[in-house]
Amino acid sequence: MPGTLPALSAARIDAFITDGFVRLDNAFSRDLAEQGRAILWAATGCDPDNPASWTQAVVRLGELSQKPFREAVNTPLLHSAYDQLVGPGRWLPRGGLGTFPVRFPPEQDTGDTGWHIDVSFGHEAPDFLDWRVNVSSRGRALLMLFLFSDVGEEDAPTRIRPGSHLAIARYLAPAGEAGRSLRDMLADRPDWFDTGREALATGPAGTVYLCHPFLVHAAQANRGKTAKFMAQPALLPNVPLQIDRADGAYTPVDLAIRVAMDQPE
């Protein structure tokens, strides 16, 4: 809306290009987070006051679009940030928050904590290892992490490899529009583009991490005392990302890929 200050400073946009993510505090209200958690607890079938009912390490909840989730993903602050990172008119508004992997203590091996990027097309293939991603990030403008509970270092925060999106862009470039499958990436680079740095997606409920679609990340077990509630939706593009534009109107998501092309392997 007119007169609204941008969500992100120039310095924070530069950090997004370099590191591949930016954290937005108070991106949505604690009240919305509390309303959302009540819905999520009910959907898990677990009792928040009875840990004996927490019989699974992870409960995956399907597409959720109740009012608290619609409002959380569409705050003015977030819309401003989407415009700044992806470009006005270049992203599609979301009507909900996708899936929620709800992680419960005590710590267990859930078999789903490997490093990866979220592939974005080819979902018609029956084996998810054949799903694909390409250098123009077909089908995904941002990866987003929405914290609906307070997440400290023991509460299964998503692990992030800062700067890994640059290595992924360089890896994807030779494959062109066809891109590479998750199977290809696991076979070609088993180290999953280790940058030697790791960050944790911690923060109070209402925090959102906006991530470059190529950012390498991983789940981890919950060593805390209660469930962790987080949504991890994509921001979908309204128009394809363009890393070669005649008008030079590149967005930070585009620029990160272009920066990667200019860096040595």
N, C-alpha and C positions, 0 to 999 in steps of 0.2 A: 504494500500500500504506500502511497506517496508520503515522503517524509520519514519512512522507516529506515533506521540505520542498517547498513549491511551486517550480516551475521558474522562475517569473517574479515579480519584485517588483512592488509597486503602481506604482512609477515606470516600470518597463519596460512594463507594461500600458498606462499612460497614453501612453507613447511609441508603442506600437503603434497606438492609436486616432488619434493625431495624424499619425504618419509613415506608417503602413500596413505596417510590418514590424518584426520583432525578430530579432536574431541570437543563436543559441544555440551557444556554444562547447562542444566535447567532447560534442556531442549523441549521438554514437556513437563507438566506439573506433577508433583508428588501425589496430588489427589487423583489424577488420571492413572498414575502408576498403581495406587492402592485399589482403584476400581478394577483395573486390568488384572491385578493379582487375584482378586476375589473370583473373577471369572475363570482364571487359569487354575486356581486351586480346585474349584468345583469340577473343571474338565479333567483334571488328573484322577479324580476319584479318591484322592488322599485327604487326610485330615491334617490341617496345619498344626494342630495342637497334639497330635499323636504320632510321633516318629515311627512307632511300630507299623503304621500304615504305609510307610514309604518303602515299599518292597522292591522297587526297581531303581537302578542307578540313573536311568534316563527315561523320561516319558516324553514322547514326541506328539505334540498337538498339531492338528491340521490347520488349514487356513481359517483365521479368525478375523471377523470384520465388525464386531460389536462397536458401539459408539466410542468407548474409551480408546480403542485401537485406531479407529478412523481419525479421531481428534489428535491422538499422539503423533501420528505420522504426518499431520498436515498443519502444524503450528506455523505462525508467521515466521518465526526464527528459522525453522527448518526449510520452509519454502524459499526464504532468502538465501540460505546456504546452498540449496539445490541449484538455484539460479546462478550463484557465483561459481560453483564447481562444474556444472554440466551445461549451463547456459539457458537463458529464458526461452521458453518454447521448445526446448530440446529434451524435456523429460515428461513422463506421464504421471499425473497424480495417482496416488494409491488409495484404494478403498478399504484397506486393512493392512495387517502386518504379517501375513504369511504364516509360516510354521514357527513354533516355539519348542526348542529342545530344553525341557525342564530337567535340571540336574540335581539329584539328591545326594546327601551324604548317607552312609560313610563312603570313603574312597573305594572305588571298585574299578576294575579294568573293563571298560565298556567297548573296547575295540574300535572306537571311532575318534581317536585323538591324534591322528596323523596330520602332518603338515600338508596343506593343499591350497589350491585356489578354487573358487566356485566357477565351474564351467557353465556356459550360458546358452548353448544351442545343441541341436542333435539329440534332443530328449526323446525322440521317437525310437532310438536304439534301445533294445530291452536291457542291455547291460550298461549300467551307469559309467563304467570305465571307458565306454566308447562315446560318451558325451563330450562336447568340444568347446573350445574357445579360440578366438582368432585375434590378431593384432589390433583390429578395430573394435574389439569387445562387442561383437554382435550380440544383441539381446540383453545387455547389462550396462548401465551407466555408472552405478555405484553399488558397492556392498555396504550395508548399514547394520549396525549393532545397536539395538534399543534395550537399555537396561530397565527392567520393570521391578527389580529388587536391588537393594544395596549390594554391591559386589566389591569385596576386598580381595586381597591376595590369596586367601584360603578358599574363596567361594567360587572356584572354577572359572576365573576370568579367561576370556579368549586370549590366546597367545598370538602375538603379532611379530612378524619380521620386518622392521622398518627398512625401507629401501628395496625390498624384494620385488616390488612391482616393476622396477626398472630392468632387472635381470629377466623377468618374465617377458616383458615387452621385446627385449632383444632376442629372446629365444623364439618367440612366436613370429617375429617379422619374416623370416625366410619361408614360412609356411603359407603366407598370403591369406587370402580369404578363406581357404579351406581350414586353416588353423590346425590345431593339434588336439588329440584326445587326452583325457586324463590318463589312459593307459600309456600313451606315448610319453607323457611327462614323468610318470613314475619310472618308466624304463630308462629314459634318457638322463634324468637328473635326480637320482635317488636322494641326494642331499637336500633337495627342495630349496635350492637357491639360498643357502645359509649366508646371511649378511654379517654374521658375527654379533648381531644386536637382537635383543628381544624386548618387547614391551607388553604390558598386560592391560587389557581393556577393563580397568576397574572404575568405580565411581558410584555415587549415590543413584538411587532410582530417579529416572528422568534424564540421565546422561545418554547421549547418542554419539557413537563413533561413525563418522562418514569416511569410507575407505575407497581407495582406487580399486576398480574391479580386478586388477591383477595382484593385489596384495596377498602374500602367502600368510596363512594363519592356521591355528589349530585349537581344538577344544582341549580341555583337561578335566580330570576328575575333581569332584567337589570334596574338599577337606574341611569345609566349614560346618556350621551347625544347623542350617536350614536350606531350603531349596533355592536354587538360583533360577530366576526367570528372565529370559532374554529372547527377543525376536531378532531374526537375521534376514530381513527382506532385501531384495534387490530394488534399486530405483531403476525403472525401465526407461529406455530411451524413446523419445517421440520420433526422432530422426537418427539415422546411424551416426556414430562418431566418425569424424573425418580428421585424419592426421595429415592430409595434404589438402589445403583449402586455398582457392584462388584469392579469397578476400582476406586471408590472414587472421580471421576471427576465431582464434583458437581458445578453447576453454582450458582450465587447469588439468582436467582429465586428459585432453588431447596433448597438452604441453608436456605432461609427464612422459607420455609415450615418445614424443619427439626428442625430449631431453635424453631419453634412454638410447635412441638411435645415434646420438652424437657422442656417446660414451664408449670407450673401448670395452671389449668383453672382459 
